[in-house]
């Protein structure tokens, strides 16, 4: 306890006096604008917070110091004073040549890490000439069919000097294999590669929609990657457990927090089930959160996430290495909060969201661009969003001290509240499970029965209705609207990318060693029928320039394809 | 035609997984008393048109956020025409303003962008189907 019983009683007494005098006098004359005030996720917020709201908090146990358990204050003892967060803009579109040029532009502007967006056919295991790829090639990311495209993508980018994050999930093993082989070609050994493979399949079923196979085999492949990285890639994050997309799909902050940590626990159990030692893989698990509009709720969410994870890893799973207790995370500002109306206002929204992420102690950050309610961002729009981060880091002074909001009665009370509500959800998910690995089976059960999808759809609809009833103001949309001149300048993706990619595929099929491709694909098939780690045979397929679809088709032939339950 | 009889097919052509919008709109239409069939993600133009015929719907709502609307919406409209399916088609998602005239030209009745009030969509569908 931070204050003694007597001190707390004294404060409580004074608070009552204040309520019945100073406050009452004003309320009688000028009532407040609303009956109740809540966070976006519906947590009631009091008029003021005092030490009585955190009466049971123990400084050493509940807060502690940066770089020490429970890590709520920061995972590093020097916070951003040693090094600011990594400024990492998710980017990629068109062909490998175009995306390569955008990466070089971003690096020349002071960006400190790369984040590769793949197009949807790549993410769903189709080549550019597949009927399913029609209209989608190069649209939301770069089109990668084989190792050849990846060679072009990283041409002139030294992999020993940048860290790269790759948003690949269902075909994560294939794209990671490609990156490893590019490293080899640049004489950068696999243990030197730094970066992240997203590799989080749970949230694909829950929110993001880019799944190929059913949950069970998909989680096996994800665990193959965890295992491989634990063995060979000490600087690589083997997974980025993501709440971001759940939030974009309409989840609230509590759900984002709970479902993401529950997923994390399920991956831990998937690895433990294989008899991996927790301290061999847990230090390379990383997380990915959204930063939305509700400033304090977001900061509390990030802080709560660190403390919950540290406690779970230490107390529930018995991890011994402190690195296993530390929740490291990437943040992206909320795309869904951006408005098509008066798009310049999005710069301001993004700034506030970015500030919340920084005050919450993020390790890396993507700031959205103002034009993203229309299209992928133009170079000019991306520059402004990167400058936003640089202004925060170098001008605002927010990096000077660590976890500056700690000790705020409100922030601490809200952090406690989020932790409590998230733990309740996690308990529910665990109760769906059975056998030795309850979180793992509980997560799968929750997906298959549509639990997560339904919870998110409900929260999403509730928020929409609040906006439509004008209970939540969206500046420029339901209030403060103007007649504006549109359209704004947007980025155009060349429709010829698909043709070019199809042509390159044709050429590739002529020049590669077809027999070797078939042999390696056959080996993969055999491995998938047994229970071996698929990273090894996939590396061999990729090396022979087998395409993403060829490799995925082998796995489809064994695992089949998953169809979602459409819940709304 | 009474409101109860309005049947709507909601579909996501293409490969993108952004379904917050279409789910919210589907629920709003259902809450307004319509019969809503939501097909789920990753539907091909052929699957969508076939479902529109099978389900005998009055209107079709489409959502794309990947940019593939330029190719996929015209494909769906052609298939509808080929099969002589005359229904109201409306769409939403991330669609740049400059693409809207071309989409209206191929008989997509309306494009509802980000920030649209679902009440407006409900009203639009009721009026259009009543005609």
Interface residues (C-beta under 8 A of the other chain):
Chain A: X120 X121 X123 X124 X126 X131 X132 X133 X134 X135 X136 X139 X140 X204 X207 X208 X209 X210 X245 X248 X249 X250 X336 X338 X339 X340 X341 X373 X374 X375 X376 X457 X460 X461 X464 X468 X474 X477 X478 X486 X487 X488 X490 X493 X495 X563 X564 X565 X566 X567 X568
Chain B: X14 X15 X16 X17 X18 X19 X20 X22 X23 X24 X26 X27 X28 X30 X36 X38 X39 X40 X41 X42 X44 X66 X67 X68 X69 X70 X71 X72 X75 X94 X95 X96 X97 X98 X113 X114 X115 X117 X118 X119
